[in-house]
Amino acid sequence: MALFPKFSKKRDGVNVVMEQRLLQSVNNLILNSETCTGCGICVESCPEDAIVLGLVGAARRGAINYATPIDVDETKCSYCGVCVIMCPFNALTLKVDNQERLPIVEKEGFPQYDMKAEIDDEKCVRCTICEEVCPRDAIDRNVPAYEGTYQGPVAGAKDRQTALKTKTTFTVDKEKCSLCGLCGALCPAIRVKHKEFTAEVGKIEGDVIWDETKCDACKVCVEVCPEECITVEREVISDKVDGKVSIIKDNCCTCTWCSSNCPTEAITVEKMFEGDIEFHAEKCPGGCSTCAEICPANAIYLPSEKPAAEMGHNIEATIAVNKDYCILCGACVNACPGEDIIVLHRTGIRMKGKETDLFKKIKEKLFTKRTSKVKESITGQVGLKMMENA
């Protein structure tokens, strides 16, 4: 006789699938190991203590391929979906009978992140900055490709002159025009059509035909005309490029790279977490750049070398963080192989919905000040040193 529940765990490409098979239903918790940053927020959020940190630095840097940044015990997991809600990178998915569901939210038993990341379409000029600086591929730049695209040649790219909405007028002074044909020989938008040459008339007759769809108002015809009989005028009706730029909120980590660098201040992003992070570079072992490599917000960097004359008696920092872009996720703390090098302290979190007793307990854990300390009391698992117990 089959006994329920039954549990299993399997690797399916980049996904790790945990399964709880009940008598009348099947629950699956799916971890995308590529999307997971090892921030550990799910570890602190799990009400069953079913999730532990793995070898975050090694896994995220690609030094190993046999482990993931976190590990879920499929037998301890209650498949409640709290970790799915709390994961700021959408690396976890809960399926009930093969349908994505969050029963705890459906019953209004848990709040959710209050994500604020918007682009004002009226202010946006469709430039490329936000797409280029975003570390999480969270910008959807749905704009036609033109021949000068920054991404390189694109098949089917439109002519650059079609990017703006314009009205071009082309006029020829027929009294001056000699129908010499020079303008038509240079420009694909102009064709000089001559009537049949005949000795009865004894002179050149014809017309200058202009195709507005091919004209880019370059005015070469105006400059080259020996009779100075051509006039080209272009009126810009709209200087805004077609298309729309938006934020893919499922990918956005609220790092503010896009909003800080938008030249027209069209983007508004508010970080999910408030607090502070400290880097004690004097304790950092030289040559290690793990935190910079795995930071999901590209907020950590290796400082540029300074000339010796500018250093004085100071020791050159080996690592630093730009707090403007840090999202206080904690991945760097979890990955750091040293002790007391990075100190993280969250003090606020943007949520919407009723704060339940369960969430208040989780928030208390998230707000606990902690520092880097790799502890492998259990092989393959990483622990952190809480500052209260330091």
C-alpha positions as CSV (number, residue, x, y, z in Angstrom):
1,M,0.0,0.0,0.0
2,A,1.3,3.4,-1.0
3,L,2.0,5.8,1.9
4,F,1.6,9.5,1.6
5,P,3.0,12.1,1.5
6,K,5.8,11.1,-0.8
7,F,8.8,13.4,-1.4
8,S,11.3,13.7,-4.2
9,K,13.9,16.2,-5.5
10,K,15.3,16.3,-9.0
11,R,17.5,18.5,-11.2
12,D,15.9,19.6,-14.5
13,G,18.4,21.8,-16.3
14,V,18.8,25.0,-14.3
15,N,15.8,24.1,-12.1
16,V,15.7,22.1,-9.0
17,V,12.3,20.6,-8.4
18,M,11.1,19.7,-4.9
19,E,7.9,17.6,-4.8
20,Q,5.4,16.7,-2.2
21,R,2.9,14.1,-3.4
22,L,-0.2,13.9,-1.4
23,L,-3.2,11.6,-1.8
24,Q,-5.2,14.0,-3.8
25,S,-2.8,16.7,-4.9
26,V,0.9,17.4,-5.8
27,N,2.9,20.3,-4.6
28,N,6.1,21.5,-6.4
29,L,8.6,24.1,-5.2
30,I,10.9,25.0,-8.1
31,L,14.2,26.7,-7.7
32,N,15.8,28.4,-10.7
33,S,19.5,28.0,-9.8
34,E,20.6,30.6,-12.4
35,T,18.3,33.3,-11.1
36,C,19.0,32.6,-7.4
37,T,21.6,35.0,-6.1
38,G,22.2,33.3,-2.7
39,C,20.8,36.4,-0.9
40,G,19.5,34.1,1.8
41,I,16.2,36.0,2.4
42,C,14.3,32.7,1.8
43,V,16.4,31.0,4.5
44,E,15.4,33.6,7.0
45,S,11.8,33.6,5.8
46,C,11.1,29.9,5.9
47,P,8.8,29.1,8.8
48,E,9.9,25.4,8.8
49,D,13.7,26.1,8.6
50,A,13.7,23.9,5.5
51,I,16.1,26.1,3.5
52,V,19.8,26.5,4.2
53,L,22.6,28.4,2.5
54,G,24.9,26.5,0.2
55,L,28.2,27.4,-1.2
56,V,27.0,30.8,-2.4
57,G,30.3,32.2,-3.8
58,A,31.5,29.1,-5.5
59,A,28.1,28.4,-7.0
60,R,27.4,31.9,-8.3
61,R,30.9,32.3,-9.7
62,G,30.6,29.0,-11.6
63,A,33.5,27.4,-9.7
64,I,31.3,24.4,-9.0
65,N,28.3,22.9,-10.9
66,Y,27.1,20.3,-8.4
67,A,25.5,22.7,-5.9
68,T,23.1,25.6,-5.8
69,P,23.3,28.8,-3.7
70,I,20.6,27.5,-1.4
71,D,19.3,24.0,-0.6
72,V,15.7,23.1,0.2
73,D,14.9,20.0,2.3
74,E,11.8,18.7,0.5
75,T,10.7,16.7,3.5
76,K,10.7,19.7,5.9
77,C,9.1,22.1,3.4
78,S,5.4,22.8,4.0
79,Y,5.0,24.2,0.5
80,C,3.4,27.3,1.9
81,G,4.9,29.7,-0.6
82,V,6.4,32.2,1.9
83,C,9.8,31.8,0.3
84,V,8.3,32.5,-3.2
85,I,6.8,35.7,-1.9
86,M,9.9,36.9,-0.1
87,C,12.4,36.1,-2.9
88,P,13.3,39.5,-4.4
89,F,14.6,37.9,-7.5
90,N,11.7,35.6,-8.4
91,A,13.9,32.5,-8.3
92,L,11.3,30.4,-6.6
93,T,7.9,29.1,-8.0
94,L,5.2,27.1,-6.2
95,K,2.9,24.9,-8.2
96,V,-0.2,23.1,-6.9
97,D,-1.3,20.4,-9.3
98,N,0.9,22.0,-12.0
99,Q,-0.7,25.4,-11.6
100,E,1.2,28.4,-10.2
101,R,-0.5,29.3,-7.0
102,L,0.2,31.0,-3.7
103,P,-2.5,29.8,-1.3
104,I,-1.2,31.9,1.6
105,V,-1.8,35.0,-0.5
106,E,-5.2,33.8,-1.7
107,K,-6.3,33.6,1.9
108,E,-4.8,37.1,2.6
109,G,-2.5,35.6,5.1
110,F,0.7,37.3,4.1
111,P,1.8,40.7,2.7
112,Q,3.8,41.2,-0.5
113,Y,6.5,43.5,-1.7
114,D,5.3,47.0,-2.6
115,M,7.2,47.2,-5.9
116,K,7.6,50.8,-7.2
117,A,9.5,50.9,-10.5
118,E,7.9,53.0,-13.2
119,I,8.8,54.9,-16.4
120,D,7.0,58.1,-17.3
121,D,6.2,57.6,-21.0
122,E,5.9,61.3,-21.6
123,K,9.3,62.1,-20.2
124,C,11.0,59.0,-21.7
125,V,13.0,59.8,-25.0
126,R,13.5,56.1,-25.7
127,C,17.3,56.3,-25.3
128,T,19.5,53.3,-24.5
129,I,21.0,54.2,-21.1
130,C,18.6,52.3,-18.8
131,E,18.8,49.1,-20.9
132,E,22.6,49.2,-20.9
133,V,23.1,49.9,-17.2
134,C,20.5,47.5,-15.8
135,P,22.3,44.6,-14.2
136,R,19.2,42.3,-14.2
137,D,17.8,42.6,-17.8
138,A,14.7,44.3,-16.4
139,I,14.3,46.9,-19.1
140,D,12.1,46.1,-22.1
141,R,13.1,48.6,-24.8
142,N,10.4,47.9,-27.4
143,V,11.8,50.4,-29.9
144,P,12.2,49.8,-33.7
145,A,15.8,49.1,-34.8
146,Y,17.4,51.8,-37.0
147,E,20.5,51.6,-39.2
148,G,22.6,53.2,-36.5
149,T,21.6,50.9,-33.7
150,Y,24.0,50.7,-30.8
151,Q,23.8,46.9,-30.8
152,G,25.4,46.6,-34.2
153,P,23.8,45.9,-37.6
154,V,20.3,44.5,-37.4
155,A,18.5,42.8,-40.2
156,G,15.6,44.8,-41.4
157,A,16.6,48.0,-39.5
158,K,14.8,51.1,-40.6
159,D,16.4,54.1,-42.2
160,R,17.4,56.7,-39.6
161,Q,15.4,59.5,-41.1
162,T,12.2,57.5,-40.4
163,A,12.8,57.8,-36.7
164,L,11.2,61.2,-36.4
165,K,7.7,62.2,-37.6
166,T,8.4,65.0,-40.2
167,K,6.8,66.8,-43.1
168,T,9.1,67.5,-46.0
169,T,8.3,69.9,-48.9
170,F,10.2,69.9,-52.1
171,T,9.8,72.6,-54.7
172,V,11.4,73.3,-58.0
173,D,11.4,76.7,-59.7
174,K,10.4,75.6,-63.2
175,E,11.3,78.9,-64.7
176,K,14.9,78.4,-63.6
177,C,15.2,74.6,-63.9
178,S,17.1,73.4,-67.0
179,L,16.2,69.7,-66.4
180,C,19.9,69.0,-66.3
181,G,19.3,65.7,-64.4
182,L,22.1,66.2,-61.9
183,C,19.8,66.1,-58.9
184,G,18.3,62.8,-60.1
185,A,21.7,61.3,-60.7
186,L,22.6,61.8,-57.1
187,C,19.4,61.3,-55.1
188,P,17.2,58.2,-55.2
189,A,14.2,60.4,-54.2
190,I,14.4,62.4,-57.4
191,R,13.8,61.3,-61.0
192,V,14.2,63.8,-63.9
193,K,11.9,62.6,-66.6
194,H,12.6,64.0,-70.1
195,K,10.1,64.0,-72.9
196,E,11.2,62.5,-76.2
197,F,13.8,64.6,-77.8
198,T,12.6,66.0,-81.2
199,A,14.0,68.5,-83.6
200,E,10.5,70.0,-84.0
201,V,10.7,71.5,-80.5
202,G,14.4,71.8,-80.4
203,K,14.8,72.0,-76.6
204,I,14.7,69.8,-73.5
205,E,11.3,69.3,-72.0
206,G,10.2,67.2,-69.0
207,D,9.5,67.2,-65.3
208,V,11.3,66.6,-61.9
209,I,9.5,63.9,-60.0
210,W,10.1,63.7,-56.2
211,D,9.3,60.7,-53.9
212,E,8.8,61.9,-50.3
213,T,9.1,58.4,-48.9
214,K,12.7,58.2,-50.0
215,C,13.8,61.8,-49.1
216,D,15.7,62.4,-45.9
217,A,15.9,66.1,-46.5
218,C,19.7,66.0,-46.8
219,K,19.6,69.0,-49.2
220,V,22.3,67.6,-51.5
221,C,20.1,68.4,-54.4
222,V,19.8,72.0,-53.2
223,E,23.5,72.4,-52.9
224,V,24.4,70.8,-56.2
225,C,21.8,72.4,-58.4
226,P,23.6,74.7,-60.9
227,E,20.5,76.8,-61.3
228,E,19.7,77.2,-57.6
229,C,16.1,76.4,-58.3
230,I,15.5,73.7,-55.7
231,T,14.1,74.3,-52.2
232,V,13.8,71.6,-49.5
233,E,12.2,72.3,-46.1
234,R,11.5,69.8,-43.3
235,E,9.2,70.5,-40.4
236,V,9.5,68.2,-37.4
237,I,6.0,67.2,-36.3
238,S,7.2,64.9,-33.4
239,D,10.8,64.5,-32.2
240,K,9.9,61.4,-30.1
241,V,11.1,58.0,-31.4
242,D,8.4,55.4,-31.8
243,G,8.1,52.6,-29.3
244,K,7.9,52.2,-25.5
245,V,10.4,51.5,-22.8
246,S,9.1,49.7,-19.7
247,I,10.4,47.9,-16.6
248,I,9.9,44.1,-16.3
249,K,9.1,44.1,-12.6
250,D,9.7,40.4,-12.2
251,N,13.3,41.0,-13.1
252,C,13.8,44.3,-11.3
253,C,15.8,44.3,-8.1
254,T,15.2,48.1,-7.4
255,C,18.9,48.9,-7.6
256,T,18.2,52.4,-9.1
257,W,20.9,52.2,-11.7
258,C,18.3,53.2,-14.3
259,S,16.6,56.0,-12.4
260,S,19.9,57.5,-11.3
261,N,21.2,57.7,-14.8
262,C,18.1,58.5,-16.8
263,P,18.9,61.8,-18.6
264,T,15.3,63.0,-18.5
265,E,14.4,61.8,-15.0
266,A,11.7,59.7,-16.5
267,I,12.2,56.7,-14.2
268,T,11.1,56.3,-10.6
269,V,12.4,53.4,-8.5
270,E,12.2,52.9,-4.8
271,K,14.3,50.3,-3.1
272,M,12.7,47.4,-1.4
273,F,15.0,47.5,1.7
274,E,16.3,50.3,3.8
275,G,19.4,50.1,6.0
276,D,23.1,50.2,5.8
277,I,26.1,48.1,4.7
278,E,29.7,48.5,5.8
279,F,32.8,47.2,4.1
280,H,36.0,46.8,6.2
281,A,38.4,46.6,3.3
282,E,41.4,46.4,5.7
283,K,40.3,42.9,6.6
284,C,39.7,41.8,3.0
285,P,42.3,39.3,1.6
286,G,44.0,40.7,-1.5
287,G,43.1,38.9,-4.7
288,C,39.6,37.9,-3.7
289,S,36.8,39.5,-5.7
290,T,34.0,37.1,-4.9
291,C,31.5,39.7,-3.6
292,A,32.0,41.9,-6.6
293,E,31.5,39.0,-9.0
294,I,28.3,37.8,-7.5
295,C,26.6,41.1,-6.6
296,P,23.3,41.1,-8.4
297,A,23.1,44.9,-8.5
298,N,26.7,45.6,-9.7
299,A,27.1,47.7,-6.6
300,I,30.5,46.3,-5.5
301,Y,33.7,47.2,-7.2
302,L,37.5,47.0,-7.0
303,P,38.7,50.6,-6.5
304,S,41.1,52.0,-9.1
305,E,44.7,52.2,-8.1
306,K,45.9,55.5,-6.7
307,P,49.4,56.9,-7.3
308,A,51.7,56.3,-4.2
309,A,52.0,60.0,-3.7
310,E,48.3,60.3,-3.0
311,M,48.1,57.5,-0.5
312,G,50.1,59.1,2.3
313,H,50.1,56.6,5.2
314,N,46.8,55.0,4.2
315,I,46.4,51.4,3.1
316,E,44.8,51.1,-0.4
317,A,41.3,49.6,-0.2
318,T,40.9,46.3,-2.0
319,I,37.1,46.4,-2.2
320,A,34.3,49.0,-2.0
321,V,30.6,49.4,-2.4
322,N,28.5,52.1,-4.0
323,K,25.6,52.4,-1.5
324,D,23.5,54.2,-4.0
325,Y,23.1,50.9,-5.9
326,C,23.3,48.4,-3.1
327,I,19.9,46.7,-2.5
328,L,20.9,45.2,0.9
329,C,20.1,41.7,-0.4
330,G,22.9,40.1,1.6
331,A,24.4,37.9,-1.2
332,C,27.8,39.4,-0.6
333,V,27.7,38.7,3.1
334,N,26.8,35.1,2.4
335,A,29.5,34.6,-0.2
336,C,32.4,36.4,1.6
337,P,35.1,33.9,2.7
338,G,36.4,36.1,5.4
339,E,35.2,37.2,8.8
340,D,33.7,40.6,9.8
341,I,34.6,42.1,6.4
342,I,31.0,43.0,5.4
343,V,28.4,44.1,7.9
344,L,24.7,44.3,6.9
345,H,21.9,45.9,8.8
346,R,18.4,46.2,7.3
347,T,16.0,48.7,9.0
348,G,13.1,48.9,6.7
349,I,11.2,46.9,4.0
350,R,8.5,48.0,1.5
351,M,5.5,45.7,1.8
352,K,1.8,46.0,1.1
353,G,-0.9,44.1,2.9
354,K,-1.5,43.2,6.5
355,E,1.6,42.3,8.5
356,T,0.7,39.0,10.1
357,D,2.4,37.5,13.1
358,L,4.4,35.2,10.8
359,F,5.7,38.1,8.8
360,K,6.6,40.1,11.9
361,K,8.8,37.1,13.0
362,I,10.4,37.0,9.6
363,K,11.0,40.8,9.6
364,E,12.7,40.5,12.9
365,K,15.1,38.0,11.4
366,L,15.7,40.1,8.3
367,F,16.5,43.2,10.5
368,T,19.0,41.3,12.6
369,K,22.5,42.8,12.0
370,R,24.9,40.2,10.7
371,T,28.4,39.9,9.3
372,S,30.4,37.6,7.1
373,K,31.7,34.4,8.6
374,V,31.9,31.2,6.7
375,K,31.0,28.4,9.0
376,E,30.9,24.8,7.7
377,S,29.7,23.0,10.8
378,I,27.7,21.0,8.3
379,T,29.6,20.2,5.1
380,G,28.4,22.2,2.1
381,Q,26.3,24.6,4.2
382,V,27.2,28.2,5.1
383,G,26.3,30.0,8.3
384,L,26.4,33.6,9.3
385,K,27.5,35.3,12.5
386,M,24.7,37.5,14.0
387,M,26.1,40.6,15.6
388,E,24.1,40.2,18.8
389,N,26.0,37.0,19.4
390,A,29.4,38.1,18.0
